[in-house]
């Protein structure tokens, strides 16, 4: 470890500024998971979560495996490698280091009740949790993977979301708070010169 890397976790800067790196990425293209079979995967991600299945083809590195592509809602793609003889895993996963802990997708706050009703209609158990600066619904897919549906409590432009979160972090630390709260994010939005537009969450 070099001298530059010998800082403690608390000293690692949290900032929206781009690091001095030779690689500057443009965003997420797609994330690929090892799925079970086509039927169960399509039933959950298309029929329950409402993601269009936009491409289906063989895995180019393993032609006997099918590669499914789903549009998550903003053009970012979630894909699965599936095979017909794979059974879906029942029960929660126990991921280790390097594994996927959960997937989080955005939802529109006004659709909270509608989403809850859809999950119930498909016999998917869920819980609603207040996460300070956002509101989340948690459920599981057909393989036991935790799925989070999250909505910010305030309207934030996509291209300034990182700035708003980094500034909320700064205000959280200054206030000595354990986690980011509504007032930290609201103050960050005000400091960025953005309109403070609070989302109303209907009762599900």
Secondary structure as GFF3:
##gff-version 3
##sequence-region A 1 204
A	DSSP	three_ten_helix	3	5	.	.	.	ID=ss1
A	DSSP	three_ten_helix	9	11	.	.	.	ID=ss2
A	DSSP	beta_strand	30	34	.	.	.	ID=ss3
A	DSSP	alpha_helix	38	42	.	.	.	ID=ss4
A	DSSP	pi_helix	43	48	.	.	.	ID=ss5
A	DSSP	beta_strand	53	59	.	.	.	ID=ss6
A	DSSP	beta_strand	62	71	.	.	.	ID=ss7
A	DSSP	beta_strand	77	82	.	.	.	ID=ss8
A	DSSP	beta_strand	102	106	.	.	.	ID=ss9
A	DSSP	three_ten_helix	109	111	.	.	.	ID=ss10
A	DSSP	alpha_helix	112	121	.	.	.	ID=ss11
A	DSSP	beta_strand	127	130	.	.	.	ID=ss12
A	DSSP	beta_strand	134	140	.	.	.	ID=ss13
A	DSSP	beta_strand	146	152	.	.	.	ID=ss14
A	DSSP	three_ten_helix	158	160	.	.	.	ID=ss15
A	DSSP	alpha_helix	161	175	.	.	.	ID=ss16
A	DSSP	alpha_helix	182	191	.	.	.	ID=ss17
###
